[in-house]
Structures are given as structure tokens and as C-alpha cells.
Amino acid sequence: MLERVAAVFRVKEGDTFRVKAYSNAAAAIDCLSEPIDELWRQE
């Protein structure tokens, strides 16, 4: 997953696609972090 994010950053600065992809990735990570925290607590 990090490789994909890095590839997005290689797109030239100011590119709308880069910005949109970055915010989508950040939102996905936010959504995933809560359930992952719950799983760790259950261990």
C-alpha cells in the first residue's frame, strides 16, 4: 500500500488527481485505524 502512495506522490505537484488520491487514502486509513485498535485490544 505504501508503494502505491509513493507512486501517487511522484505525480507532478499541484495535480488534482494526486491531491484527491491522497485525501482518499487518508480517509481510508482513518476508517481502518479504529477497528484495528479494537483488534489489538482484544489480543
FIZAKOL-350047 format. One record per residue: residue in one letter; x, y negated, z negated of N, C-alpha, C, CB in turn. Coordinates in pm, 1 decimal. Atoms other than C-alpha are relative to their C-alpha. Glycine has a CB too. Layout:
> rest; nX; nY; nZ; caX; caY; caZ; cX; cY; cZ; cbX; cbY; cbZ
> A; X; Y; Z; X; Y; Z; X; Y; Z; X; Y; Z
...
! end
This chain:
> rest; nX; nY; nZ; caX; caY; caZ; cX; cY; cZ; cbX; cbY; cbZ
> M; 83.1; 120.2; 0.0; 0.0; 0.0; 0.0; 86.4; -125.0; 0.0; -94.0; -0.7; -121.1
> L; -87.1; 117.7; 4.5; 280.3; -242.8; -83.0; 63.4; -27.1; 135.8; 109.1; 18.4; -105.6
> E; -57.7; 19.8; -132.9; 431.5; -183.4; 260.1; -96.3; -76.2; 89.4; 36.2; 134.4; 63.9
> R; 100.3; 70.5; -81.3; 105.3; -296.5; 418.8; -5.8; -147.2; -37.3; -138.9; 64.1; -17.3
> V; 1.9; 139.8; 45.0; 103.5; -611.3; 206.3; 122.3; -72.9; 53.4; -4.6; -8.6; -154.9
> A; -122.8; 61.4; -50.6; 465.3; -681.5; 303.9; -12.0; -29.4; 148.8; 120.8; 91.0; -26.3
> A; 17.6; 20.2; -143.7; 375.2; -639.0; 671.3; -87.7; -122.1; 25.8; -61.8; 125.2; 65.4
> V; 88.7; 116.4; -15.6; 96.3; -894.4; 630.3; 79.0; -128.6; -20.7; -118.7; 6.9; -100.0
> F; -76.9; 121.4; 26.6; 344.6; -1143.4; 485.3; 97.8; -33.5; 111.6; 74.9; 14.3; -129.6
> R; -90.7; 27.2; -111.5; 567.2; -1103.9; 791.8; -68.9; -80.4; 110.2; 54.2; 130.9; 57.2
> V; 73.7; 82.6; -95.9; 291.8; -1267.1; 997.4; 32.2; -146.9; -30.5; -156.1; 27.6; -7.6
> K; -44.7; 137.8; 20.2; 381.3; -1632.3; 1052.2; -85.4; -76.5; -100.7; -0.3; -73.2; 131.6
> E; 66.3; 81.3; 102.0; 292.9; -1882.8; 779.6; -117.8; -75.9; 57.9; 98.6; -97.6; -62.8
> G; 114.1; 79.1; -43.2; -42.6; -2056.1; 799.4; -100.2; 80.2; 80.7; 46.8; -116.8; 80.5
> D; 90.1; -83.9; -79.2; -205.2; -1764.8; 981.6; -123.0; 35.0; -83.9; 72.4; 129.7; 48.5
> T; 123.3; -24.4; 74.9; -569.7; -1731.2; 875.1; -15.3; 147.0; -35.4; -121.0; -46.8; 80.1
> F; 11.7; -143.6; 24.5; -555.7; -1352.1; 907.3; 82.4; 38.9; -122.3; 45.6; 80.6; 123.8
> R; -88.2; -29.9; 112.5; -264.8; -1337.5; 661.7; -65.4; -41.8; -130.7; 135.7; -70.4; 16.7
> V; 63.4; 51.3; 121.1; -448.1; -1551.2; 408.6; -120.9; 85.3; -38.0; -42.1; -146.6; 19.4
> K; 120.7; -79.8; 26.3; -770.3; -1351.5; 444.5; 38.1; 138.6; -50.9; -86.7; 12.0; 127.6
> A; -43.2; -133.9; 41.5; -590.0; -1016.6; 415.8; 55.6; -4.0; -141.9; 106.3; 55.9; 97.6
> Y; -58.0; 11.3; 134.2; -402.5; -1137.6; 107.9; -109.5; -13.2; -105.4; 95.6; -120.7; -7.5
> S; 106.0; 17.3; 98.4; -718.5; -1250.6; -71.7; -83.9; 126.7; -13.4; -88.9; -118.3; 38.0
> N; 71.8; -127.9; 6.9; -893.9; -923.5; 19.2; 77.2; 99.5; -84.9; -23.3; 57.5; 141.2
> A; -83.9; -92.3; 77.3; -600.8; -726.3; -123.7; -4.6; -36.7; -148.3; 146.5; -2.3; 51.7
> A; 3.8; 44.5; 138.9; -601.6; -936.6; -441.2; -133.5; 37.5; -64.1; 22.9; -152.2; -8.8
> A; 132.4; -34.7; 52.3; -976.6; -881.5; -483.7; -10.2; 150.3; -24.1; -110.7; -46.1; 97.3
> A; 4.4; -145.8; 15.4; -936.9; -505.6; -431.6; 79.8; 43.3; -122.8; 54.9; 69.6; 126.6
> I; -83.0; -33.5; 116.4; -658.4; -490.2; -691.0; -73.5; -38.8; -128.3; 138.1; -71.8; 7.7
> D; 77.9; 41.7; 117.5; -876.4; -685.2; -937.2; -109.4; 102.3; -30.2; -62.4; -140.1; 22.6
> C; 108.3; -96.6; 18.7; -1161.5; -439.6; -882.0; 53.2; 132.0; -53.9; -74.4; 23.2; 131.9
> L; -56.2; -128.8; 39.6; -932.6; -138.6; -930.6; 63.3; -4.1; -138.2; 102.3; 44.9; 101.1
> S; -77.0; 4.7; 124.2; -743.4; -262.8; -1235.3; -83.1; 37.1; -122.9; 58.5; -138.0; -18.5
> E; 84.0; -32.3; 116.1; -1037.7; -231.8; -1476.3; -20.0; 150.4; -17.8; -135.3; -67.9; 13.5
> P; 16.5; -145.0; 15.6; -1123.1; 136.7; -1406.7; 132.3; 70.7; -31.0; -61.1; 59.2; 126.4
> I; -130.1; -62.7; 27.5; -750.6; 222.7; -1409.4; 35.4; -18.6; -147.3; 111.6; -60.4; 91.0
> D; -24.4; 23.6; 143.4; -715.0; 62.1; -1753.7; -82.7; 96.0; -84.2; -33.1; -146.3; -38.2
> E; 87.5; -91.7; 73.3; -1010.5; 270.1; -1871.3; 57.3; 141.6; 2.7; -142.7; -1.4; 59.7
> L; -56.1; -134.7; -12.1; -849.0; 590.0; -1740.6; 121.4; 16.3; -91.1; 38.8; 29.4; 145.9
> W; -119.0; -7.9; 85.2; -524.1; 511.2; -1921.3; -40.1; 11.5; -146.2; 90.4; -123.1; 20.8
> R; 43.3; -3.9; 140.6; -710.7; 452.7; -2248.7; -52.9; 137.2; -38.9; -107.4; -105.5; -25.4
> Q; 59.0; -131.0; 29.6; -881.2; 791.2; -2219.3; 106.8; 107.9; -17.6; -96.3; 40.5; 111.3
> E; -106.5; -102.7; 8.0; -549.2; 982.2; -2189.2; 40.7; 27.3; -143.7; 123.1; -43.8; 80.5
! end
